[in-house]
Amino acid sequence: MDALVSLCKRRGFIFQSSEIYEGINGFWDYGPLGCELKRHIRDAWWKSVVQAREDIVGLDCSIIMHPRVWEASGHTASFADPMVDCKSCRKRFRADMLCEDQDAKLIKTDKGFALPDGIKCPACGAKDLTAPRAFNLMFKTFVGPVEDESSVAYLRPETAQGIFVQFQNVLAVARQKVPFGIAQIGKAFRNEINPRNFTFRSREFEQMELEYFIKPGTDAHWHEYWVAERLKWYRAIGLPEESLKPYVYGKDELAHYASACTDILYDFPFGMQELEGIAARGDFDLTQHQKFSGKSMEYFDAETREKFIPHVVEPSAGVDRIALALLCEAYREEWVPTADTPGEPIEAECGKQPPAGYEARTVLRFEPAIAPIKAAVFPLLKNKPELVAKAREVFAVLQRRWPCFWDQTGAIGRRYRRQDEIGTPFGVTIDFQTLTDQTVTLRDRDTMKQIRLTIAELPGHLANIID
Ligand code: GAP
């Protein structure tokens, strides 16, 4: 994990927010490569959930909504984590995680929670912790110039509620019939007690949420359908089956209104952790908003002439966690044959030097569709104007379609290594032969094999692999 965190900073994937002021805990900035990576994740999700289907439409709601939204959803009253303070060093911790880290389980009581015996402060070791108490995770702010109770508002802790609140407006314009869905991507904010594991638990993060509205009674079918669909999507973007695990909630773990919930977990270096939750939430959310707003949330089925409040299945994923999982999955330290040694890359052995004829490389083996930069273009020599001009022509063609990188500095092998380290799947080299027969070499990041093809063939060849 340390090597990956260091690469993320060194190569411009992820920086600490406000770093020049010592940073701010739980907030992260995505650099030039990180924001491309996140954009490709969002695009892949949108393509699969909205664009490639006829039954799902998009929505983009405001971050700050009427405070009654959060009363209706239950967030004002109970979107809280149990928190404890160390009476000795005054540090603050999330009680359930503290117990988990010490192989214990937080005790549920009539009034809330209690710590089991023997739990220590991880900072100073004292066994002098307060009883757990609820800490609401919503960030509070004020709307308008007056800061009083009447102007309190919250940064949304999830994007989902915007979808429920706009259900009737979307239904009126989208010409959809149940079952149909509304999808949204956007920022969410939670004042996490202990942000940790790099970007995994942040205070500002991005969600991709789908509310799929269904006929009551079809919940189990659609829940199963969406778990299968979402697992397929994760495999397509480069997270293999063996790194993923669905966690099916037991009856006693479900919210009172939910009939099923499955989390999709990924095998991070710090343990199996959630990327996405897929919940069958019944009609809880729409019913709550109907109750609190006094506006009907009913749907009229023109075929059966029935009126009902639709049930919903909600696949809810986090962009930042998926980006981190893809970085973890893609990161490899390898030994690769030097220029005059034939062979394939082999996995490096920790702490050892590469064998004769091999050198070490760090590579991010992203799927081409997800890689931040799709191709790098290299004129073999930077001091040959005719090579540079031809390479510029090729670069212009590719750059129109994909994020590409221009590099004319250093030995060609070093230029390849720089791209390997950021996961660029293709290197295109323009050499003297290009000037005579209009062909270039195309190098594959993973096999390091090179083929020759014409400039005219190049965009089509790449499109078949990337798009
Ligand atoms: N509307 C349902 C909902 O918000 P959730 O399990 O609380 O459910 C959904 O959040 C997803 O949002 C999680 O699976 C995770 O990927 C992401 N997420 C939640 N809290 C996060 C945090 N503090 N930092 C980064 N991502 C987070």
Residues whose N, C-alpha, C, O or C-beta is under 5 A from the ligand:
A	BS01	GAP	P157 E158 A160 T199 F200 R201 S202 F205 Q207 E274 L275 E276 G277 S316 A317 G318 D320 R321
